Amino acid sequence: MTAPIYSSSFTPPGPKTFDPDEHLEHDVFHRIMVGAVSGFLLVGVIVFLGAPWAGLGAVSALGVGAFSGFWSGSISGGMVGGLTVIDRENAKLAQNDPDSAALH
């Protein structure tokens, strides 16, 4: 008699193991999202308000502001937000490591 390929009994996974980087991943994701939204709004509003000065109409200014906010503000804001958290974490790790003083 051959053994079945698939077992009919289900064994639940074991207890969740501790992940020391879980809080860091959450903080980085949160800061990326906050940075992306705030960068989009900041760049979008500045370009929208400055576009009529360059001679654009209201609808064109809105389009250029949204385009600039999406491609420039959200990308730059997300990048700065995420790197800020990672840089702070690296600075904390460097303070606790006696060998890192030789690298600075």
CORNORBEL-V533798 format. One record per residue. N is the residue number from 1. PHI is phi in degrees with one decimal (* if undefined). Layout:
n->N phi->PHI
n->N phi->PHI
//
This chain:
n->1 phi->*
n->2 phi->-93.1
n->3 phi->-77.8
n->4 phi->-66.2
n->5 phi->-69.9
n->6 phi->-107.4
n->7 phi->-83.2
n->8 phi->-86.9
n->9 phi->-89.3
n->10 phi->-104.3
n->11 phi->-109.0
n->12 phi->-67.5
n->13 phi->-65.3
n->14 phi->-70.0
n->15 phi->-65.7
n->16 phi->-67.7
n->17 phi->-84.3
n->18 phi->-76.4
n->19 phi->-113.2
n->20 phi->-67.0
n->21 phi->-94.3
n->22 phi->-63.2
n->23 phi->-66.7
n->24 phi->-65.8
n->25 phi->-62.9
n->26 phi->-65.1
n->27 phi->-63.7
n->28 phi->-63.9
n->29 phi->-61.5
n->30 phi->-62.5
n->31 phi->-68.1
n->32 phi->-63.5
n->33 phi->-66.7
n->34 phi->-64.0
n->35 phi->-64.8
n->36 phi->-66.9
n->37 phi->-68.0
n->38 phi->-68.5
n->39 phi->-65.5
n->40 phi->-59.8
n->41 phi->-66.2
n->42 phi->-63.5
n->43 phi->-67.5
n->44 phi->-60.6
n->45 phi->-69.3
n->46 phi->-62.9
n->47 phi->-68.3
n->48 phi->-62.1
n->49 phi->-76.1
n->50 phi->-87.7
n->51 phi->-65.5
n->52 phi->-62.6
n->53 phi->-64.1
n->54 phi->-86.1
n->55 phi->101.1
n->56 phi->-88.1
n->57 phi->-78.5
n->58 phi->-65.8
n->59 phi->-68.9
n->60 phi->-65.1
n->61 phi->-64.1
n->62 phi->-64.8
n->63 phi->-65.1
n->64 phi->-67.0
n->65 phi->-64.2
n->66 phi->-66.4
n->67 phi->-62.7
n->68 phi->-66.1
n->69 phi->-63.2
n->70 phi->-70.0
n->71 phi->-80.9
n->72 phi->-104.2
n->73 phi->-67.8
n->74 phi->-69.4
n->75 phi->-69.9
n->76 phi->-67.4
n->77 phi->-63.7
n->78 phi->-64.8
n->79 phi->-66.2
n->80 phi->-66.0
n->81 phi->-61.8
n->82 phi->-69.0
n->83 phi->-69.8
n->84 phi->-62.9
n->85 phi->-66.0
n->86 phi->-64.9
n->87 phi->-65.8
n->88 phi->-64.2
n->89 phi->-65.5
n->90 phi->-65.2
n->91 phi->-66.2
n->92 phi->-64.7
n->93 phi->-66.4
n->94 phi->-69.0
n->95 phi->-67.2
n->96 phi->-85.5
n->97 phi->-104.7
n->98 phi->-67.2
n->99 phi->-75.5
n->100 phi->-74.1
n->101 phi->-65.8
n->102 phi->-71.3
n->103 phi->-81.6
n->104 phi->-92.8
//
